[in-house]
């Protein structure tokens, strides 16, 4: 089952394909992919809706930009967005099962993983438990989990949040939801805040929001951070009021081979017009570059394997800088036969034009053959 989404912007990101897969307990999970480049699987944040995010003044720039240098794979959490809302189990292990189901449905072998916001512990736990699968890890606005020994003041604060959630989540009037919105994106415009007000009500039910929050507060994977082996990039806004900067810094200190990048922002979700957003994109693009090179090499290796032994020999001589006449003499062929072999090579490697020879040689070198 698949659905196409309308495009956003005018860049290379034009469509996403939404599909559904079934987790081990029968819950249907919606997942989508778009973009071009090495795979980056995003573990969904607290609120998501695969379809509505495409028209979002809060999330649209994430989809556009990240899709220019990664194959971005996203999914809606159980009980949220386009995934099943009739859910009773919001535990860590249930969510880990959903993540496994999405990975299998997307035919992912090795991939980069991004944990965002409140559900970043899922990405951390998966990376610790499956080091052979995760090429690199990104933690954005996240932490290992929540403390279990809250102070009386912290308990009172949590009680206030839960009361507002229970009273105002489903109301047409966004007064109570606006408190959550202002915590997440205090620097937003009124239009952006209004959209985020509506996202909360669209993304899940009051009951699911309450149950998911209660289960989320029990998750802490701090003991597993030392087992993470993937290179890790931690990006965190220094004045984030939803997940404090100290939480991201603590995770970075406990993950081997992690690098912390403070982002000069007060927004939990970076907005497109703030300088911190460009820092985020540049850091992530640079961090993903080794995976891009590996992905290109893998693609070249697959394409080059389609060449016959004679075509491969011709291409190797071309890579040595020999002309068609020199290749013909070395292989005891006519120049026209060499040209025919090269034409077949270009067709199989899907290269054309004046740069076809250079492109084909480059693919041969990247393939390592």
N, C-alpha and C positions, 0 to 999 in steps of 0.2 A: 504494500500500500504506500503510495507516494503522492505528494502534492508539491506543486511549484509555487514559489512565492514571487510577487512582483519585485522588480529590481529596485535598488536604491542607488542614488547617485549616478554618475556617468562614468565611473572607473570600471575596472575589470570585474568587480563584484556585481553580478547581475541577478543571480538566482540562487536559491537554496533548495535542496530536495529534502523534504520531511518524510521520515519513515517511522515505523513503529516496530518494536521488538518486545518480547515477553520475558520478564524476569522469572527467576526460579519459582516464586510464589504466585505467578500468574498475573502480576501487575504489568500493564502495558506502559512502556516508556517511549516517548517521542524523542527522536534524535534527528539531527540535520547536519549537513556539511556544505561548505561553499569555499571558494577561493582557490589558490594555486600555490603549491610549494610543499614543504615537508609537513606531515600531519601534526597538528597541535590540538589535543583534546582538552576541552574546558570542562572542569567539574562545576556544575551549575552553582550560582550564588543563591542567596536566600530567595530572591524573587526572579522569575524568568517566565517568558512566554515566547516560544520560538517564532510565532507568527507576528505578534504585536511588536516585538523588539525590532523588526525590520522597518517600522515606521516611527521609531522612537527618537525623540530629540535628545535622549539621555544615552542610549546604547548604539545608535546608528553608526557613529564614527568608529566604535570598536569593530563592528562588523566590516565596514568598508576598509579601514586601514589594515587590520590583521589579515584580511582576505587577500591583500596584495602580495604578501610574502609567506603565507602559510595556507595549508588546507585546514580550515578551521572547522572543528567538529564540536557541536554543542548538543545538550539534551536538557529536557525539562525534568526536574526531580519528581519522584513519585508524589502524587497529591497536588501537583502544580502544573500550570500551563496546559499543554496538550496531552500530557501523560494522565493516567487514570487518577481520578480524585477519590475514588472509594478505596481508601487505604487505612489499615489499622497499625501497621508496623513501620515506624520511622527511625528504627535503630541504625547504628553504624553498620552493622552487618547486612541489614536489608539494603541500605544504600550501596554498600560494596558489591552486593549481588547485581544491582542495577548497572553499576559501572562495568562489571564483567560482561553483562548482556550487551551493552552498547559497544564495547570493544570487539566482541565477537561479531555483532551485526555489521560493524564497519570494516570488518576484515583487517584489523590492525595487528601488526606484529610487533614492531618497535616504533615508539612515538614519543613526542614531548607531551608533558602533562602540565596543565595550569590549574591551580587551586585558587578559588576566589572567595573572599569574604567568609561567611559563616560556615560554609561547607568545605573550606580548604583542608580540614583534617582528613577528608576522604582521599584527596590527592596525596597528602603526606603519608597516610597509611598504605596506600597502594604502592607508592614508590619504595617504601621500606620493605614491603612484602614481595615485590616483583622487580627487583633491580635489573633483571635481564630484559625487561620489557621497556623500561622508561629511559629514553636517551638523555633527557634533561627535564628539570622541574622548575616551574615558575610559581611563586607564591605572591599573590597580589591582594593587599588589604586583608590578609589572613593571619591565622595563628594556629597553634597546636590544639586549641580547644578552650574550654572555660574552667576557671578555678572551681573547685567543689566546696571550698571553705569560705563562703561569702560572709562579709561583715554584716552587722545589723542594718547599716545604711544601704549596703548593696542589695540586701534582701528587700528592703523597702522600695528601692528604685526598680528592681525587677517586678515587684508586685504592681507598681504604678504602670509600667509598660504593659503588663498582661491585662490589667483593667482597661486601659485605653484600647488595646487590641480587641478585647471581648466586646466593648461597648460600641466601637466605631468602625470595625473592619468592613462590614457589609452595608453600611449606611450610604445613601446617595450623597449626603452632606459629608465632605472630606475633612471636617474639622479635626477629628481624632487622628486620621491617617496623616494629616499634614505634619504632626509632631514627628512621626517616623521619617517623613520626607525631608524635613529640615535637618534632621540628624545626618541623613545620608548625603544630601547635596545642598548644604547651606549657601553655596555660592551660585545656585541655579537661578535662572529667570523664572518669572511666574508661569510661562508656558511649560517649561521643563518640570517645574514642581507640580503643576496640574496633571501632566502626563504620568508622573510617578505616583501621584495620589490615586489615579485611576488604575495603574498597573497593579497596585496592591489588591484591589478588589477583584480585578480580572484574573490574577495569577492563581488564586486559591480561595477556598472557603474559610470562614471564621474558625470553624472546627479544626480544619487542617493546619491553619496558621498557629493555633494554640498548641495542638499536639506536636507539630514539628518543632516549635520553639522549645517545648518542654523536653523533648528527646534530644535536641541539639545541645541543650545546656548540660547534658550528661556526658557528652563526648569530649575526650581529651586523649590525644595520641602522643603526648610529650615523650613517653618512654620509648617510642619507636623512632624518634628523629635520628638517633645515632646510627641507625641501620641504613639510612638513605645514602646511596652511592652515586646518584646522578649529579652532574653539575647543577647547581641551584641558584636561581636569581630571585631575590626577595625585594619586591617593590612595595613601598608603603608611604602613604601621605603622613607628613610629620604632625599635622593637626587633625587627624582623623578622629571623630568623636564616636564612631561606631565600633571600630577595633583600634584601640590606642596603639600608637607607634611603638611603644615599649613591647607590645605583644609580638609584633613582626620582628623587632630587633632580637627578642629572646629566641624566637624560632631560628633566625639566621645564625645566632651564636651556637645553637645546639646541632645544627645540620652540618656535617663535614662537607667541605668544598662549597660552601654557600657564600654569596656576595650580596650585601645589603645596599640598596639604592634608595635613599630618602627622597621623597617627592614633595616639593614645596607647594602644598595644597591643604585646604581644609575639607575637601570633598572626599568622601569614601569612594564615590564613583567619579573618576576624573571627567571633566567636561571638555568639549572639543576646543574651546577658545582659551584655555588656560595654558601657560607655558609648561606646566608639569606634564601635560598630555604629550607634548613633543618629546620630552625626556623619556617618558614611558615607551613610546613607539620606537625611538632610536635605540634604547637599551634592549628592548625585546627583539628588534630586527637583528642587531648585532649578536645577541645571545643565540638566536636561531640559525645563524649563518653556517656553523658546522653541520647542522642537520640538512640545510639546503644543499650544501656541497655533497654530502653523502647521498641525498636523494637523487641529485643529478647523476652521480656516479652509478647508482643502482639502475636508474632509467637507461643510461647509456649502455650498461652491461647487458641489460635485457634486449635492447635493440640490436647491439652488435652480435649477439648470439644468433640472430636470424640470418646473418650473412653466411654464404657458402664458403668453403675453404679457399676457393679461387678468388672470390670477391674480397675475402679478408686479406689474402696475400697482396692483392693489388692495392688495397687501402694502406697496408703497412708500408709498402714501397712509396706511396704518395706521402705518407707521414714522414718518410726519410728525406723528403724534398725532391724526389725524382719526378721528371716530366713524364707525360704519357709515352713519348718516344723511348725514353730510357727504361720505363717499366716494360714496354713491349719488347725491347731488346733483352732485358734481363729474364723475362718469362717466355721468350720465344713465341710471342704473339704478335698479331698485327695491331697497329695503333687503334684501328676501328674497334677491334675486340676489347681492348683496354677501355675505350670510351664506353662501350656497351656495359662492361662490368661496373664501371663507375656510375653509370646511369642507374643501374639496378641498386647499387649501394645507396645512392641518394634517395631513391624511391623508398627503400626499406627503412632508412633512418629518418625519413620525412624532412629532408632538407632540400632547398632549392635556391635558384638564383646564383648571383655572382659569388656569394660566400659559401656555396654548398660544399666545396672541397674543404675549405677551412673548418666548417662546422662538422663535417664527417670525421676529419682527422681529430678534432677536439673530442668527439664522442669516443673514438677509438682509444685515445690516451686516457680519458676518464674511466673507461671500462677496465683498464689494466691488462688488456689482451695483446 
